[in-house]
Amino acid sequence: MAFEKFEGVFLVGGKLATRSFAPGTRVYGERVVREGKDEFRFWDPYRSKLSAAMLRGLKGMPIKPGSSVLYLGAASGTTASHVSDVVGGKGVVYCVEFAPRSMRDLLGVCEVRKNMLPILADARMPEDYKKYIKGKVDVLYEDVADPSQAGILLANARAFLKKGGCAMIAIKSQSIDVAQRPEKTYEKVLAELKGAFEVLERMDLRPFDKDHLFVLARFRG
């Protein structure tokens, strides 16, 4: 039986799952179960940092049914597809991805999920995709491997995120400075974000991901 953990996110047999927005399709070989007319997709925490964060104790989930989400680093659509399930038909997920190979896979996911808009672009250059984003978004989600993670989040927040909206970022210490202790890298990134954001939650993603800190923050505007 499915129990709702957050709006649009469920526990099925003790495991995280989302109600599929595109029943009958799978994205990454995930396990699927049916309950009545509903189809639930299990959300693998080893394949998704957002799922890992929820299992590590995330208390606030700003992505809800009807939300508009700008997703930076959508890759082939694993986590973005679950976000698509959560926001549903009244929401939208703008999926920015730079790698052509990943974009090819992402396009296939978006074809059956009309609330996902694929955007082939560099997240460091928000001006290049401004024309595709309608108004300000509710949530900004960043999962990119780049030394300028803080700068990317700030630039996109200033361009697209509503004042008081939330940002979620997976800080990847090894992509920023492989020679520095992860804890020092995390503090450096958080210091860069401090003026524009209020940090609400932070959590280490082990054992699901090594050297990653997941942060939920509110945009001061």
N, C-alpha and C positions, 0 to 999 in steps of 0.2 A: 504494500500500500504506500502511496506517495504522500509525504508530509512536506508542507511548504516551509523552507528555511528562511528564505528571503522572497520578496515578490518575484515570481517567475523562476525561482531556483528551488529545487526539491531534494528531499532525501528519500531514496527508494532502496529499501533493504539496507539502510545505513550508508549508502553511497550517494554522492552528489549527482544530480541529473537535471536536465531541462526538458520541458515539453516541446517536442519538435515542431518547428514552424514549417517544415517540409517533410511531412510523414512519408515513409517509404524510401527515404534517401539517407545515406551515411556519408560522413566527411572524411574520417580517418580510421575507419574500421572499428568505431566505437560500438559497444554493446547496446542493444536497443530492447526495451520491454514495452508491452502494451498493457494498459489498464482501461478497460472499457473502450471508448472511442479515442483515447489519448495514447500517444506514443512518446515514451521518454528515452532520451539519449544520455547514457552515463558520461560524466564529465571527468576525464582522466587527469588527476593532479600532476602526473609526471609529464603530461603533454601540454599543460595549461597553467601558467603562473597565477591566473585569477582563481582557478579552482584550488590550486595549492594554498593561496592566501586564505580562502574561505575555510579550508580544513585546518589551517594554522591559527584560526581564531579571529578572522576579520569580522568586525561587529557591524560595520556600516557598508551597505551595498547600494551605491548611488544609481546603478544601472537598473532601471525598472521598466515595466510595460509602458510603452509610449515614449520612452527616452530617445533623444537624439545623441548619438555617440560618434566622436571622431576617434578612430582607431589607427594609431601610428605604428607601423610594423606588423601589418596583418598577416604577412607570410602566406601560407597556403590556405588559411581560413579556419584553422582548428578552433582557437578560442573565439574568433569573430563569429563563427557559426553558432556557438552557444549564446553569445551576446545577441545575435539575431533571434534566437529562440526567446530570450528574455524580453526584448523590446517589442516583439510581435508586429502585427500589421499596422499599428499606429505609430511605430517607432522607425528609426533609420540608423544604419551603421555605415558611416563613411570609412572605407577601408583603404588606407594609404600604404602602398608597397612599392619598393624601389627595384627589387630583383625581378627581371623578366620571367625567369623560370618559375618562381613562386607565384607570380601573377597569372601564369597560365593555369595553374591549379586553382587559384582563387577565382578566376573567371567561371570555372565550372561550378563552383559552390554558389556564386552569385546568380547564375542562370536560373537556379531553382529557388532562390531566396530573394524575392523582389524587394526586401527591405535592406539589402546590402548593396552598396554602390562601390565598385572597384575603381581605384584611382592609382594609375601608374605614375608615381612622383617621388621626389626626394623630400623626406620629412623635414630636412634642414631648410627647405625653401617653400614655406607656406604660401607665398605669393603666387607660386606656380599652380596651385589648385584652389585658390580662393573662389574662382568662378563656379566650382562644383558644390560648394558648401552653402546651403540655404540658411541664412541667419546665423545666430549663435547656438552652439550646442550645449546640452546639459552636462555631458561628461566627456572628458578627454582621457584617452587610455594610451599609454606609451610603452612599447616593448621593442626597443631598437637596440642594436649592438653598435654603439657609437661613443667615442670619447666625450662628445658634447651633449650627453643626455639631458642635462639641466637646461642648456641653451635651447635645445629643440623643444622641450616642454614649455619654456617661457615664451618663445616666439609663437608657438601654436596657440597657447592660452590667450595671449594678447590679441591674436587675430580672430580666434573662433569661439573661445569659451565664455559663457555667460558669467557675469559678476555673481559670486556666490555659488557658481557651479563647482563640480568636483573633478579632480584629476587623480588618475591612478597610474603609477609608474613602477616598473620593475627595474631597480638600479642594478646594473650588471658590473660588478667591480672589475672583473677581468677584462672587460671591453674598454674600461676607462683608464686603468693603470695597473698593469699586471705585476709591477714591482712593489706596489704599496699594499699594506694590510687592508683587507676589505672594509674593516670598521672605519679606517681613516678616509677611505674613498666615500663611504656612505655619508659621513659627516660633512665632507667637502661639498657633495652634491646638495645635501639638505641646507647647507649654509647659503648656497647660490639661489635656492628657491625661497628662502626665508622671507624676503621682502614682499613677494607676490603671493605667497601661499601660507596658509595655516595648516600645519601638519596635524592630522586627526588621528592617524594610526600608522604604525610601522611594524613590520615583522620579518624575521629571517625565514626564508622559504625551505630550509633544510627540514626533512630529508629529501624533499621533492626536487629542489634545485640548490646546487652549491654556489656560494658566493653571490647570492642575490638577496636584496632587501626590497620588499614590497611596501609601497607607501601610498596612503590615501590622504589627500590634501584638499582644502577648500581654497578656491581662487578669490583673492581679495579684490581683484579688478584694478 
